[in-house]
């Protein structure tokens, strides 16, 4: 009897726990962990969650980039952070507040928080490599590279960066004296800028060093991602997936050459050898050679001109003049059909 009571009690407890778990509010399990807080929403760190589900301005569900499309009613300069929901102890950027500028009333701003880790990505390492805050506000008129290498002058025209398109700004600057330095990229005339922890009003500097007099240092701002590179870029990698489509053509025909490169790379095409006779530039290039040709694809850094080794694409060109055309094939088929009909008639008469 005692064992039966124990068994009944155990079954009842299992049933009770199952019932409680089934009644748990799913919204707590699915709650988004990151919230937007700024002086445009009263620094509320619970009411404006970012999502990674393809809604509210999020571009791709489940890609590790949390997003929120938020309307700021009044034009101006604002500060903000991405905060673990309700917890000021975990917030980004770690160095202080981020910043933004609006130029229109009721301007929609897409805020993003990229939790992916890019430290192992080949090529140039842009900073920060993880937990990247950014927004698509109205960019300033210009950006300037500043640091102890140029006297911390945030309006120095010699270190003002060039807009090279697609949200990228660049500068290649010769540092006169070899040594160790720190730098950041700022809105010209302001201290709002980008550093090792991203977009911030009190950002962390980026360290770099030179070993030769007047050594060139490359500064790059990717405004669309809120990340920067300062230093000596690595040699570009060989273009990926080089191909000719189709890889066999008739003389007088054409084909499309394709190859992949990074965001700051261009593909230069050559014949004869790597860097030989220049054919053209582009990740996609249409060519019409008259003979079988070997093409060489080389990646070029569009900022400092460094180039990679070459990838090879073979294109076969055939003499198609002896091959019957479609109309000629039609006449041949018609002749065979008529000939077969005539033979059938003769066979019937003989029979």
C-alpha positions in Angstrom: 0.0 0.0 0.0 2.8 2.4 0.9 4.6 1.7 -2.4 1.3 2.4 -4.3 1.0 5.8 -2.6 4.5 6.7 -3.5 3.9 5.7 -7.1 0.7 7.8 -7.2 2.5 10.8 -5.7 5.3 10.6 -8.2 2.9 10.4 -11.1 1.0 13.3 -9.8 4.2 15.4 -9.5 5.2 14.5 -13.1 1.7 15.6 -14.3 1.9 18.8 -12.3 5.3 19.8 -13.7 4.2 19.0 -17.2 1.1 21.1 -16.8 3.1 24.1 -15.4 5.6 23.9 -18.3 2.8 23.8 -20.9 1.3 27.0 -19.4 4.6 29.0 -19.6 4.2 32.1 -21.7 6.1 31.5 -25.0 6.7 35.2 -25.3 9.3 35.0 -22.5 11.2 32.3 -24.3 11.1 34.2 -27.6 11.8 37.6 -26.2 14.6 39.5 -28.1 17.6 40.1 -25.9 18.7 43.5 -27.2 17.0 46.9 -27.0 17.5 50.4 -28.4 18.0 53.2 -25.8 18.8 56.8 -26.5 17.9 60.4 -25.7 15.2 60.3 -28.5 13.2 57.6 -26.4 14.0 58.8 -22.9 16.8 56.2 -22.5 14.2 53.5 -22.2 16.1 50.2 -22.3 13.1 47.8 -22.4 10.5 49.1 -24.8 12.2 49.1 -28.2 13.7 45.6 -28.9 15.7 44.8 -32.0 14.8 41.6 -33.9 16.5 39.1 -36.1 13.4 37.6 -37.7 13.1 39.5 -41.0 10.6 42.1 -39.6 10.9 45.7 -38.4 13.5 46.5 -41.0 15.6 43.3 -40.3 17.0 42.2 -43.7 17.7 38.5 -43.1 16.1 36.4 -40.4 18.5 34.4 -38.2 21.8 36.0 -39.6 23.0 37.3 -36.2 22.3 40.9 -37.1 19.5 42.4 -34.9 17.6 45.4 -36.4 15.0 47.9 -35.6 13.5 50.6 -37.9 12.7 53.6 -35.7 11.3 57.0 -36.6 12.9 60.0 -35.0 10.5 62.9 -35.1 12.7 66.0 -34.6 15.8 66.8 -36.7 19.1 66.9 -34.7 22.1 65.2 -33.2 21.4 62.2 -30.9 23.2 59.7 -28.6 22.2 56.1 -28.2 23.2 52.5 -27.2 22.3 48.9 -27.7 21.5 47.4 -24.3 20.8 43.9 -23.1 17.1 44.2 -22.3 16.7 46.1 -19.0 20.4 45.7 -18.1 22.7 48.8 -18.4 25.7 46.7 -17.3 25.8 45.0 -20.7 25.6 47.6 -23.5 27.4 48.6 -26.7 29.5 50.5 -27.6 31.4 49.8 -24.4 33.4 53.1 -24.5 30.3 55.3 -24.2 27.3 56.3 -26.3 26.9 56.0 -30.0 25.7 58.9 -32.1 23.6 59.8 -35.1 22.4 62.9 -37.1 19.1 63.4 -38.8 18.3 66.1 -41.4 14.6 65.5 -41.8 11.6 65.5 -39.5 10.1 62.0 -38.9 13.2 60.4 -40.4 13.3 56.6 -40.4 16.6 55.2 -39.0 17.5 51.6 -39.2 19.5 50.6 -36.1 21.6 47.4 -36.3 23.5 45.3 -33.9 25.8 42.7 -35.5 26.7 39.9 -33.1 28.7 37.9 -35.7 32.5 37.4 -35.2 34.6 38.5 -38.1 38.0 38.1 -36.6 38.8 35.0 -38.7 37.8 36.5 -42.0 40.7 36.6 -44.5 42.0 39.8 -45.8 41.7 43.2 -44.1 40.5 43.0 -40.6 38.0 45.8 -40.0 37.2 46.9 -36.4 35.2 46.1 -34.4 35.1 42.4 -35.2 32.0 41.7 -33.1 29.1 43.4 -31.4 28.9 46.1 -34.0 26.5 49.0 -33.5 25.4 51.1 -36.5 22.6 53.0 -38.1 21.8 54.4 -41.5 21.6 58.1 -40.5 22.6 61.1 -42.6 26.4 61.0 -43.0 28.5 64.1 -42.5 29.9 66.1 -45.3 33.3 64.6 -44.8 35.5 62.4 -42.5 39.0 62.9 -41.3 41.7 60.6 -40.0 43.1 62.0 -36.7 45.7 60.9 -34.2 49.1 61.6 -32.7 50.6 61.1 -36.2 49.1 64.5 -37.3 48.7 66.4 -34.0 45.0 65.4 -33.3 43.7 68.0 -35.8 40.1 67.0 -36.7 39.9 69.6 -39.4 43.3 68.9 -41.2 42.6 68.9 -44.9 45.8 66.8 -45.5 44.1 63.8 -43.6 40.6 64.3 -44.9 39.3 61.1 -46.5 37.9 60.6 -50.0 34.5 59.3 -50.7 35.1 56.3 -53.0 31.4 55.2 -53.3 29.2 52.5 -51.8 29.7 54.0 -48.3 33.5 53.7 -48.3 35.9 56.5 -47.5 39.6 56.1 -47.8 43.0 57.9 -47.2 46.5 56.8 -47.9 48.8 59.0 -45.9 52.6 59.0 -45.6 53.7 59.1 -41.9 57.0 61.0 -41.8 58.7 59.4 -38.8 58.8 55.7 -38.0 57.1 54.8 -34.7 54.0 53.6 -32.8 50.9 55.7 -33.2 47.1 55.7 -32.4 44.4 57.0 -34.6 40.6 57.2 -35.2 38.3 58.4 -37.9 35.9 61.3 -37.1 33.3 63.6 -38.6 35.4 66.5 -39.8 35.5 69.2 -37.2 33.9 66.9 -34.6 34.9 64.1 -32.2 32.0 61.9 -33.1 33.6 59.1 -35.0 34.7 55.4 -35.4 37.3 53.5 -33.5 38.2 50.0 -32.4 34.7 49.6 -30.7 32.8 51.2 -33.6 30.7 54.3 -33.8 31.0 56.3 -30.5 31.3 59.7 -29.0 34.1 58.5 -26.7 35.6 55.9 -28.9 38.7 53.7 -28.4 41.7 54.5 -30.6 43.3 52.1 -33.0 47.0 51.4 -32.7 49.4 51.1 -35.7 53.1 51.4 -36.4 55.5 52.3 -39.2 59.1 51.2 -39.7 60.2 53.5 -42.6 60.3 57.2 -43.1 57.2 58.5 -45.0 55.7 55.0 -44.9 52.1 54.9 -46.3 49.3 54.1 -43.9 45.9 53.2 -45.2 42.7 54.5 -43.5 39.3 53.0 -44.6 35.8 53.7 -43.2 33.0 51.4 -44.1 30.1 53.7 -43.1 27.4 51.1 -44.0 28.7 48.7 -41.5 30.2 51.1 -39.0 33.7 49.6 -39.1 37.2 50.9 -39.9 40.6 49.7 -41.0 43.9 51.5 -40.2 47.3 50.0 -41.1 49.0 48.3 -44.0 46.5 46.2 -46.0 47.5 42.6 -46.8 48.2 41.6 -50.4 44.9 40.9 -52.2 43.9 37.3 -52.6 43.5 35.6 -56.0 40.1 36.1 -57.5 37.6 33.4 -56.7 35.5 31.2 -59.1 37.1 32.4 -62.3 35.1 31.2 -65.3 34.1 31.7 -69.0 30.4 31.2 -69.8 30.3 29.5 -72.2 33.9 28.2 -72.2 33.7 27.2 -75.9 32.5 29.6 -78.7 32.6 29.9 -82.4 34.8 32.5 -84.1 33.0 35.8 -84.1 31.0 34.8 -81.0 31.4 36.2 -77.4 31.5 34.9 -73.9 31.3 36.4 -70.4 34.4 36.2 -68.1 33.5 36.2 -64.4 35.5 36.2 -61.1 34.9 37.2 -57.5 36.8 39.7 -55.4 36.3 41.6 -52.1 34.4 44.8 -51.5 37.5 47.0 -52.1 38.9 45.0 -55.0 38.6 45.2 -58.8 39.3 42.4 -61.3 41.7 43.3 -64.1 41.9 40.9 -67.1 45.0 40.2 -69.2 46.1 37.9 -72.0 49.6 36.6 -72.7 50.6 36.5 -69.0 49.6 37.8 -65.5 49.8 41.5 -66.0 50.5 41.1 -69.7 48.2 42.6 -72.4 45.3 44.5 -70.6 41.8 43.4 -71.7 39.5 45.2 -69.3 38.3 45.5 -65.7 35.2 44.0 -64.0 33.9 41.0 -62.1 31.9 40.4 -65.3 33.4 41.2 -68.7 32.2 40.2 -72.2 35.0 39.4 -74.7 35.0 38.2 -78.3 38.4 36.6 -79.2 39.0 35.1 -82.6 41.3 32.3 -81.4 41.5 30.1 -78.4 42.8 32.3 -75.5 44.0 32.0 -72.0 42.8 34.9 -69.8 44.4 36.0 -66.5 42.3 37.5 -63.7 44.1 39.6 -61.1 42.6 41.3 -58.1 43.6 45.0 -57.5 43.1 46.9 -54.3 41.3 50.0 -55.5 42.7 52.1 -52.6 46.5 51.5 -52.7 46.8 49.6 -56.0 48.3 46.4 -54.6 47.6 43.4 -56.8 47.3 39.6 -56.4 48.5 36.7 -58.3 46.4 35.6 -61.2 43.6 33.1 -61.7 43.5 31.4 -65.2 40.5 31.0 -67.5 40.8 29.0 -70.7 38.5 29.8 -73.6 38.2 27.6 -76.7 37.3 29.2 -80.0 36.2 26.8 -82.8 35.9 27.2 -86.6 32.2 26.7 -87.0 32.1 27.5 -90.8 32.0 23.7 -91.7 29.2 22.9 -89.4 25.7 23.1 -91.1 23.5 25.9 -90.0 20.0 25.3 -88.7 18.5 26.0 -92.2 21.0 23.6 -93.7 20.1 20.9 -91.2 16.5 21.5 -92.1 17.2 20.9 -95.8 19.1 17.7 -95.0 16.2 16.4 -92.9 13.7 17.2 -95.6 15.8 15.4 -98.2 16.0 12.3 -96.0 12.2 12.4 -95.4 11.4 12.8 -99.1 14.0 10.2 -100.0 12.5 7.7 -97.6 9.0 8.4 -99.0 10.2 7.8 -102.5 11.9 4.5 -101.6 8.6 3.4 -99.8 6.6 4.1 -103.0 9.0 2.2 -105.2 9.0 -0.8 -102.8 5.1 -0.9 -103.0 5.1 -0.8 -106.8 7.6 -3.6 -107.1 5.5 -5.7 -104.6 
